[in-house]
Amino acid sequence: MRSIAIRIVKILAGIAGALIGVALLVFAGFYAASIWRESLPPGRNGEPGQYLQADGLDLHYKQWGPQSGQAILLIPGAMAWSETWAPIAERLGANGFRVIAPDLPPFGYSERPASGDYSRQAQARRILAFADAAGLQQFVLLGHSFGGGATMETALIAPDRIAGLVLLDVALGLGRPPSKPPLAPLFAAPGLPEAIMAATFTNPLMIGKGLRDFVADDDAVATPERIEVYRRPLVVKGTSHAIADWFVTGLFGNEEASRAFKPESYRSFQKPALLVWGKEDSVTPLAQGEEIARLLPNAQLSVLDGVNHIPQIEAPEKTASLIAAFVSSLQAPGSN
């Protein structure tokens, strides 16, 4: 019996070793593909377009609407960049607002900081530096999903700069204890973090699945054309390395020192706020939006039926209409 048990253990160990070997080969294959694919320099020496120097970085951005319009600064969620805002940015620009969408590092075509720091405090510093470079003294600040942490941190650090705040299905993790990244021990091994990201977050084959998981009507929203928009910046050099840094310092960073982590900070924010939330949100459930709305003294919550986590592409007309009405109310006589 003992010899049979030993033989079974050896067989299982061999199978486990083979599976690990296969997994490592898969990671290595995706990593090699990412090195070949990621060849475009970040910043103005890479993708043609508009750039501003902010916080020592070349930040790529897109702009819609007249220069004279009320400025609305858009902060994207994970793996999104300026062009992904087009469905609502074009509508808001046509309504006379000046809409500006930077590629907040590590996403899009912007340069990435050598420090690899993507904490809320670091991102808020970059947002304010970008606003300074764009000549924005006071502006409406709008954030989506994971970008909501940096958005809220910016608003709490510099409330006098904020004319109004718009939050779309934001992921804030209010007061919740930080958690370690999955596979955390592997992130200490040279090359492995980049390989893991190359097989997942920065894998072009995974972008479509990720988008479909976050929208309610995946056939209508996650079209091949839209998936290609999200894939486009994956050619920027060092993307897998930068996303690995963000995974540790941003997505799973310890934000207990940030203002946006503390529920009591929200009660002191007196500026008008609009929350737009998908009723079917499977990432940040509606209860989270309701909690934030209760904490902010001057907030209104609009719930969109049949929408999951990305209202700006799932219901762009309705989302843009809500934002336009809110921003217009800020300019009306007697408004807050």
N, C-alpha and C positions, 0 to 999 in steps of 0.2 A: 504493500500500500504506500509506504513512504517513497519508494522509488517512482511509483506512478505519479504521486503528488509533485515530486521534484521535476519529473518530466513535463507535467502539465504547466507548472510555473515557468519552466524554461521556454515552453512553446508560447505561452502568453507574453512572456518578456520579449521573445523574438518578434511576435506580432506587433507589440507596442513599439518596439524599436523600429520596425519597418514602417509603421504608420507615421512615427515622428520623422523618419527619414524622408518619406514622401511629402509630408507637410513642409519640411525645410526646403526640399527641391521646388515645391510650388512657390513658396515665398521667394526663393532665390530667382525663379523665373520671372515673377512679377517685378522684382527689384531690378533685374537686368533690363527688363522692358522699360521701366521708369527712367533709368539712367539714359537710355537711348532716346526716349520721348521728351524728357525735360531738358530742352536745349536752348530755349528762348531766354535771353537775359531778362531779369525783372527790371522794372523801371523804364525810364524814357529811352533807354538804349535797346529795348525789346519791342513790345507791341506799340504801333503808332497810336496816338491819341492825345488826350489832355492829361497833364501831370502838374502837380504842385509839390514843392518841397515842404515837408512838415515833419517835425520831430526827427530831422536828419534823414528822412526817407523820401524817395520819389513815390508819391501816391497817385495812382491812376484814378480818374473819375470821369463820369459822364454827367451832362447837364441838359435840362429841358426847360422850355419856357423863357419868358423875358427876364432880362437882368434886373428890371425894376420891380418884379413881383416879390411878394412875401417869400422869403427863403424857407425851404423845407429840406432838411438834411437827412438822408436815408442811410441807416446802418443795417447791413445785411446779416443774415444768420449763417450757420456753418455751410461751407462749400458754395456760397452764393457770392455774386460780384455785381458790379454796377449794372450790367446789361440785364440781369435777371429782374430788375425793378421796372423794366420798360412797360409792361402792361398797365401799371398805374401811373408811372412817371409821365408817360406821353399824355394821358388824360389830364393829370394835374397841370402839366405845362400848358396844355391847350386852354385851361381855365384861368391862365394868367399868373400862375405861381412859378417861382424860380426853384426848380427841383434839382438838387445836387446829390449825386450818389458816389461816394468814394469806394474804392476797393480796399476795405480794411484788412490789413495783413493778418494772417498769412494768405488770404484768399485773393483771387483775381491777379492782376498784372503788376501790382505795387511791389516795391522793394520790401524785403523782410528784415526785421532788426537782428543784428548779430547776437544780441542777448538771448533771443528765443523767448522773451517774456511776453506772454499774451494774457496776462492777468487783467482783470477789470480795470484796475488802476492804471496800468500801462496803456490799455486801449483807450480809456477816457482821456489820457494825456494826448494821445495821437488824434483823437476826434477834435479836441479843442485846438490843437495846433493846426489841423486842417482847416477848421473854421476861421482861425486867424489868417491863414494864408489865402483863403478865399474871400477875405474881407467881410466876414459875417459877424456883426456885432451882436445881434439878437436874431434867433431863428427858431423855427419849429423843429424839434428833434423827434425822429421816428425810428424805432428799432423793431426788428423782427426776430423771433425765436431766440437762439443763443446770443445773437447780437443785442438782445434786451438787457443783458447784464452790464455791458459797456455803456449802453444808452442810458440806463438808470443811474449808473455811477457818474456819468458826465452831468446829468441833470442835478444830481445831489451835490456835486462838487461846485458847480457854477450855475445855480438857479437863476441868477440875474441875466444870464445869457439866453435863457430859454423862454420863448414867447408862449410855447405850448408843447405838450408832450403827447406823442402817439405811440402806443404799444400794440403790436400785432402778435398775438399768440406767443408772448415772450416766455422764455425759460429762465427763471430767476432762482429757483431753489431756496426760497425765503427761509432763513433760519435753520435749514437742514444741514446736518453735519456733513463735511466733505467725505468723499469716498475715494479709494485708490483706483487707478486705472486697471481695467482687466489686463491680465498678463504683465502686471507691474514689474516683476523681477526681470523679465526679458528686456525691459527698456534700459537696463544698465549695460547690456551687451552691445558692443560697437556694431553698427550696421543693421541690427535686428529691428529697431524701431522703424527705420526707413522701409525695411522689407515688409513689415506688418502693415504699414500705411499703404505701400504700393500694392498690396494684395486686397486692400479694403477701401479706405477713404479716397485714395488717388487713383484707384483702378477704374479706367473708363468704362469697363464692363459692369461696374457696380452702380454707376450714377443713375441709370434708368430705374433700377430696383429701389434705390434710396428715394428717388423722387416719387415713385408710385406708392411707396409705403406711407408717404406724408400727405397725400391728397385723397379726396373722397372719390372723385370720378376719374380714375387713373387713365382710362382710354381717351377722354376728352382733354385732359390737362397734360399728362406726361407723353406728349407727342414726340416723335423722333426729332423734330426741329427744336423743341424746347430742351430735350435731353442734350442735344448737341451744344446749345448755348451754355449749359452748366459744365459740359466737358471742356470747353474751349481753353480755359486757362491752365489746364493740366499739363500743358507743354512748357510752362515756365520752369526754368532751371532751379533746382533745389526745392521743388514743391513738396516732395515726400518727406524731406528732412524738416521743412518748416511746419508741415502738418503734424509731424511727430512731436515737435516742440509744443505746438498748440494743444495737442492731445493731453500732454502732461501739465503744462502751465496754465492752459485755458479751460478746456473741457473738463478736466479732472483736477484743476488747480484748487488750492485751499484759499477760499475767498472770505474767510472769517474776518479779515481786517478791512474788507471793503465796506463802504457805506451801504451799497445796494444789497448786502447780505442781511442787514439788520432791519427787521420790520418796523422798529420805532423810527428809523430815518424817514420812512415814507410819510409818516404823519406830519412831518414838518414841511413837506413840499407843497406849497400853496398854489402853484401855477395850474392852469386848466390842463386836464389830461383826458385823452380819449383812448379807450381800450377797445380793440376790435378782435373778436374771438370766434373761431369756428366751433359750432355746436358739436361737431363730430370729432374734435381734436383728440387724437390718440397719443400724442406726444406730451403735450401740456394740457391736460383736461380742463374743461371749462371752470371747474371748481377753483383752479389756480387763478384764473382771471377774475373770478368773483372775489377771491381773497385780496388781490392787489387793489381792486376797485374799492373795497371797504377800507383799505389802509390809506389810500390817497384822498385827502380831504375834498378835492375839487375834481373828481373823476366821473366820467360816464362810461358805461359798458354797453357796446353794441354786439349782439350775438347773430352770427350768420348761419342760417339753416343750410344743411347739406354741404358744409365746408369743414375740412379737416384742419391741417396745420399751416397752410400757406395761402391765406386769403387773397394776396396780391396777384396770384396767378389762377386761383380757383374761382374767384368772384371779383375780377378786377374792376368792373364797372361800379358795382355796389360799394366796394372798398374805397375806390377813388372818390365816389360821391360822399361817403361818410367823412372822409378826410377833408375834402373841399369845404363841406358845410362847417366842420369844426374850425378849420383855419379861418374861414370867412367870419365866423362869430367872434374870433379874437380881435378882429379889426373893426367890429361894429361898435357904435357909440354905447357906452355903458357896459361893455364887456369887461371881464376880469383881466 
